[in-house]
Amino acid sequence: MSACPPTVRDFGEFGLIERLRQLVPSPLSSIHVGIGDDVAVLRSTSGRLLLATCDTQIEGIHFLNATMPPRLLGRRAAAVNLSDMAAMGGSPLWALVSLMLPAKTPVAWVEDLYRGLVEGLGRYGAALVGGNTARHPDRVVVDVTLLGEADEDKVILRRGAQMGDFLVVTGSLGASKAGLECLRVAPCMAQETAESFGLHAAWPETLGGGSIEPASQTKTAHNLMAAVHREIRMGAVLRHWVPEPRVREGQVLAASGWVHAMIDVSDGFLGDLAHLCAASGVGAVIDVDAVPVDAACQAVAQALGQDALLWALNGGEDYELLAAVHPDGLEQVLGELAQQSAVPCRVVGRIVSREQGIRCVRHDGSLLDTNLGLAWDHFRQEVPS
């Protein structure tokens, strides 16, 4: 019988930190002191504003170990912070990560998580410069703080939208919701998707992730896998696992000079629109027939008898950018984005007075009942299964 793989208990806190430090590339020129001291010492650029954000991934709340490869969990933890930076038009630079782990967590699992973090940050020019490790009695918690910079005249806030502005959104909406539903209905899709991308598909039972049920467990799972092409459903799962932060797109939007307000779509398109409108003191009219519903969202929703449009409007975790653009600059903004990014950007509505509220209107003038403003709220909603 083979020996059990080493756990974090076997290495101890400082042995684990040293192993993780070796996974981080040589420091950038802006890093005077990185991992290994009491604090990281960083060189900021004179005259630029420092941007800071943080986000947490908690086992049982944001992910389940039974359906999340650790390497992609690391990339996801990076991506959700990078998306916040993108919404400000900033340049991500340095990240700190606090890991809380059960003592029985396999070291190989933690190393894979760290590799994903380093990869996810590195794609956008950011580096991991330090953090902390601590023991948690029963679950994994990954808390990332991301620092970046931006020119003072190019920082875009969620407040500032003005009446008459066009609302534009990058990419497509609803793919993450589709991926989540795939995993809920047929958890075996996690292993199927991971293996297709050459990722670790071993879900450590020691982390409380549970076992993956066979696809034949339910009629619903069987029908879903029969109705939706394998590549489509795997793509949806991957979009749910690892959103693509629109860092470059945010920088282009901010540099245009025509964007009055911007927010990333993390809690649901309509919920985040409500945040932007509340901060700006305005209302909005959305052309729901122009909303870019992702193809995977359409396919999975149809297979499960659900409304793909409502998934796109309320599903959340798409991490696209929603921006309010001055009418005189709309053509320029869309043109610059088309030149500098392969990600599409579409007009989906207009900013109106606060008194008009937020309305979703079809081309024929009819209103759509969409449960407006139901952004994800950790303290008011049930934890997803």
Phi, psi and omega in degrees: 000133181287152180290151178293143179296148181297145179249174179294334176296322181295323183272332185078167185301312188282329174294321178295316180300319181294319178298318180291324179300324181291345178275350183269131181298169177305142186294150174289167181296337180280354182256108179282315175224127180254224184295137174126346178246183182293325176221158170277144179246119191236148177259114177269162182271128182299135175087356180256153177279145175268128178252141181221137177212160175213154180206151185237141172245118185243127178302131181092343177249305182261338182202161173240135181296334179292340183230028179214110176296138184300324180297321179284331173299319177297316178295324179294316180300324176290316187297320184292330175284319178299326179294321175300317179296321179299322182293342177262356184077019187271170176251112180292139183232306189225145179228146173240140181231130172254123180251127171246125191223143167296147183298335182273006179296127177298136180300323180299324177296316180294320179297321177295319176302314182294321178300319178295319177300311182298317179297312183298319179288317185297330179299337183242020174082011180260158183229149175275123187241358179162192180157213185203154173233145179208159179274137174240141186294331187210002182204164178270135174230127179241112182245119183244133170248129183241132177246145178207186182225160174200152173292143186302323183275005181238009176279126181252127179258170176282344173266149179127351178298142184236152179304133181098342178301146170275143174261127179236151178226140178277159170061220181223163186239147173103350182294320180296318177299319178298317178296319178299316180293324175302315182290327178291316184283319183224083183303338179296343177297338177298310181292321178301313182290315181300313182294327180293336179257013176069030182257163176300128179245016178266114183262107186300118178298336181294343182267006176081014183286340181080178180266159179266123183284149177295151183298334183283003184302319183229155176295323180299316180297317180298315181296320180297312183292333178282326186275332186249127181304143184306316182295324181291313182290326177292323177297322178295316178300317180295321178296326177289317180295311189230090175294156181258103181295136184269059184296309182296319180297320178297321179294320178295316179299315181294321183287343184294330183083359183253355184268124182268331182202153181204150179208151175269148184270089181250323184262006183118138185305309183290324178296317180287328172300318178298322177298314181296317181294319179297318180293329183266349182070039183225177171242186182205149171243122181255130173275095188294336178287347178263354181295128183281089179283124181297145182299322178293323177299315180298316184292313183290318179298318179298318181295330182260005178071031182247170181266111183297324180297317179293324174300315181295323183281327188240354190294317178086170177061029173275331178057036168274175178251135176245123186226148174258120188242134176302136182304323183292339183253003186302310182299319179295316181298312180296324179293317179294321177296318180297326180285326189254357181210145176275355181280124180292157177222129187234148173281129182235000180173187180226154173273133179234185181291156179301324184298334180278350178067202178245122183232144175248118189238138174272168181300331181276003177093351181286151180266145178255128176278114189234013185055056186305141171081009181277063175291153179298131180229115186298333187257001182236350185239159180289146177291133179294149180281000000 
